[in-house]
């Protein structure tokens, strides 16, 4: 009788474990579907196609390490001769970082329509993020205003990686104006750290904006 009970108990244990695994797998698939939907929404916030502004080609791509991430870039047209390039990264990874980045994408579109100076855009964005961003998060961003008529690029950087300029002849320059990350300080320290620089772009030059997904 004991042997029979042992055999029956083993079979029951296997059935219970299979049922538990089946339930766990179902929950995992549901989470993956939600994350996949979040990835599609995040990708929809990025520029749908490459852009050309008066013989200036702009191309970008983002490939998250997981379904979603905290990286972001955008190309915003101001008028016929001017447009903005933005590249940013929220500290951390995963769903929380992607939610904050979605918020930033919406805020930046509003602020960039009101402010002309790239430095002022970062200052206004920082004021908003100080109110909403959790203390354990911060954001790095590079923003450039490009004038296609004068070929002048106005660059400002809030703690982000340097911008690489490659001339037509292959000469490489690194542009790294001063600035601390967004969300770290809401007062004068952030404003005074920001440095706005102007670059005269030669014909055939390439400017590369990127996040630490490249360097890491």
C-alpha positions as CSV (number, residue, x, y, z in Angstrom):
1,X,0.0,0.0,0.0
2,X,2.9,2.4,0.8
3,X,4.5,1.7,-2.5
4,X,1.2,2.3,-4.3
5,X,0.8,5.6,-2.4
6,X,4.3,6.7,-3.2
7,X,3.8,6.0,-6.9
8,X,0.5,7.9,-6.9
9,X,2.1,10.8,-5.0
10,X,4.9,11.0,-7.5
11,X,2.4,11.2,-10.4
12,X,0.4,13.8,-8.6
13,X,3.5,15.9,-7.9
14,X,4.5,15.8,-11.6
15,X,1.0,16.9,-12.6
16,X,1.0,19.8,-10.0
17,X,4.4,20.9,-11.2
18,X,3.4,20.8,-14.8
19,X,0.3,22.8,-14.0
20,X,2.4,25.4,-12.1
21,X,4.9,25.7,-15.0
22,X,2.0,26.0,-17.5
23,X,0.6,28.9,-15.5
24,X,4.0,30.5,-15.1
25,X,4.6,30.3,-18.8
26,X,1.2,31.8,-19.6
27,X,2.0,34.8,-17.3
28,X,5.4,35.2,-18.9
29,X,3.9,35.2,-22.4
30,X,1.4,37.8,-21.3
31,X,4.2,40.1,-19.9
32,X,6.2,39.6,-23.1
33,X,3.2,40.7,-25.2
34,X,2.8,43.8,-23.0
35,X,6.5,44.6,-23.4
36,X,6.3,44.1,-27.1
37,X,3.4,46.5,-27.3
38,X,5.4,49.0,-25.3
39,X,8.3,48.6,-27.7
40,X,6.0,49.3,-30.7
41,X,4.7,52.4,-28.9
42,X,8.2,53.6,-28.1
43,X,9.4,53.0,-31.7
44,X,6.4,55.1,-32.9
45,X,7.7,58.1,-31.0
46,X,10.9,58.1,-33.1
47,X,11.1,59.6,-36.5
48,X,9.3,57.4,-39.0
49,X,11.9,57.9,-41.8
50,X,15.1,59.6,-42.5
51,X,15.0,63.3,-43.4
52,X,16.6,65.7,-45.9
53,X,16.9,69.4,-45.3
54,X,18.4,71.4,-48.1
55,X,21.1,68.9,-49.0
56,X,21.6,67.9,-45.3
57,X,20.9,64.2,-44.8
58,X,19.8,63.0,-41.3
59,X,19.6,59.3,-40.5
60,X,19.0,57.6,-37.2
61,X,18.3,54.2,-35.7
62,X,17.6,52.8,-32.2
63,X,17.9,49.0,-31.4
64,X,17.0,48.4,-27.7
65,X,19.0,45.8,-25.8
66,X,15.7,44.4,-24.5
67,X,12.1,45.1,-25.6
68,X,12.2,48.7,-24.4
69,X,14.9,51.1,-23.2
70,X,15.7,54.6,-22.1
71,X,17.3,55.9,-25.3
72,X,15.7,58.5,-27.5
73,X,16.4,60.6,-30.6
74,X,14.3,63.0,-32.7
75,X,14.6,65.3,-35.6
76,X,12.3,68.4,-35.3
77,X,11.8,70.8,-38.2
78,X,11.7,74.5,-37.1
79,X,11.3,76.2,-40.5
80,X,12.6,75.8,-44.0
81,X,16.2,76.5,-43.0
82,X,16.4,75.2,-39.4
83,X,15.9,71.9,-37.6
84,X,16.8,70.3,-34.3
85,X,18.6,67.0,-33.6
86,X,18.2,65.5,-30.1
87,X,19.8,62.4,-28.6
88,X,19.1,61.4,-25.0
89,X,19.4,58.6,-22.5
90,X,17.6,58.0,-19.2
91,X,19.7,56.3,-16.5
92,X,18.8,52.7,-16.0
93,X,17.1,50.3,-18.4
94,X,13.7,48.6,-19.0
95,X,10.2,49.8,-18.7
96,X,10.7,52.6,-16.1
97,X,13.3,54.2,-18.3
98,X,11.2,53.9,-21.4
99,X,8.2,55.5,-19.7
100,X,10.3,58.5,-18.6
101,X,11.7,58.8,-22.1
102,X,8.1,58.8,-23.6
103,X,7.3,61.7,-21.2
104,X,10.5,63.6,-22.3
105,X,9.6,63.1,-26.0
106,X,6.2,64.8,-25.4
107,X,7.7,67.7,-23.3
108,X,10.5,68.4,-25.7
109,X,8.1,68.9,-28.6
110,X,6.3,71.6,-26.7
111,X,9.3,73.4,-25.4
112,X,11.2,73.4,-28.7
113,X,8.2,75.1,-30.3
114,X,8.5,78.0,-27.7
115,X,12.2,78.4,-27.3
116,X,14.8,79.3,-30.0
117,X,18.0,78.7,-28.0
118,X,19.1,75.1,-27.5
119,X,20.5,76.1,-24.1
120,X,17.1,77.5,-23.0
121,X,15.4,74.3,-24.3
122,X,17.5,72.2,-21.9
123,X,16.9,74.7,-19.0
124,X,13.1,74.5,-19.5
125,X,13.2,70.7,-19.8
126,X,15.3,70.4,-16.6
127,X,12.7,72.6,-14.7
128,X,10.0,70.1,-15.7
129,X,12.0,67.0,-14.9
130,X,13.0,68.2,-11.5
131,X,9.3,68.2,-10.6
132,X,8.5,64.7,-12.0
133,X,11.7,62.6,-12.1
134,X,12.4,60.2,-9.2
135,X,15.7,61.1,-7.4
136,X,17.3,57.8,-8.5
137,X,17.0,58.8,-12.2
138,X,18.6,61.4,-14.4
139,X,18.8,62.1,-18.1
140,X,21.7,63.0,-20.4
141,X,21.0,64.8,-23.7
142,X,22.7,66.4,-26.6
143,X,20.8,68.9,-28.7
144,X,21.9,70.7,-31.9
145,X,20.2,73.4,-33.9
146,X,21.2,73.2,-37.6
147,X,20.9,76.1,-40.0
148,X,21.2,74.6,-43.5
149,X,21.6,78.0,-45.2
150,X,24.6,79.2,-43.1
151,X,25.8,75.6,-42.4
152,X,26.1,76.6,-38.7
153,X,25.4,74.1,-35.9
154,X,24.6,75.4,-32.4
155,X,25.3,72.6,-29.9
156,X,24.5,72.2,-26.2
157,X,25.1,69.1,-24.1
158,X,23.6,68.1,-20.7
159,X,26.0,65.4,-19.5
160,X,25.8,63.3,-22.7
161,X,28.5,61.7,-24.7
162,X,30.6,63.8,-27.1
163,X,29.6,64.5,-30.7
164,X,32.0,63.2,-33.3
165,X,32.7,65.3,-36.4
166,X,34.4,63.6,-39.4
167,X,35.5,65.9,-42.2
168,X,35.4,65.1,-45.9
169,X,39.2,64.4,-45.7
170,X,38.7,62.0,-42.8
171,X,39.9,64.3,-40.0
172,X,38.1,63.6,-36.7
173,X,37.1,66.2,-34.1
174,X,35.3,65.6,-30.7
175,X,32.9,68.2,-29.5
176,X,32.1,68.1,-25.8
177,X,30.7,71.4,-24.5
178,X,30.2,71.6,-20.7
179,X,27.0,70.6,-19.0
180,X,25.6,68.2,-16.3
181,X,22.8,65.8,-16.6
182,X,19.1,66.7,-16.5
183,X,17.3,66.1,-13.2
184,X,20.3,66.4,-11.0
185,X,20.0,70.1,-10.0
186,X,17.1,72.5,-10.4
187,X,18.9,75.7,-9.6
188,X,21.8,77.8,-10.9
189,X,24.3,74.9,-10.9
190,X,22.6,73.3,-13.9
191,X,22.2,76.6,-15.8
192,X,25.8,77.7,-15.2
193,X,27.2,74.3,-16.2
194,X,25.7,74.5,-19.7
195,X,27.9,75.6,-22.5
196,X,26.5,76.6,-25.9
197,X,29.0,76.3,-28.8
198,X,28.7,77.1,-32.5
199,X,30.3,74.9,-35.2
200,X,30.8,75.8,-38.9
201,X,30.1,72.6,-40.9
202,X,32.0,72.1,-44.1
203,X,30.5,70.4,-47.1
204,X,30.7,66.6,-46.8
205,X,31.2,66.6,-43.1
206,X,29.5,63.9,-40.9
207,X,28.4,64.5,-37.4
208,X,27.7,61.4,-35.2
209,X,25.3,61.6,-32.2
210,X,25.1,58.4,-30.1
211,X,24.3,57.0,-26.6
212,X,26.3,54.7,-24.4
213,X,24.8,51.8,-26.1
214,X,27.6,52.2,-28.6
215,X,30.5,52.7,-26.2
216,X,29.4,50.0,-23.9
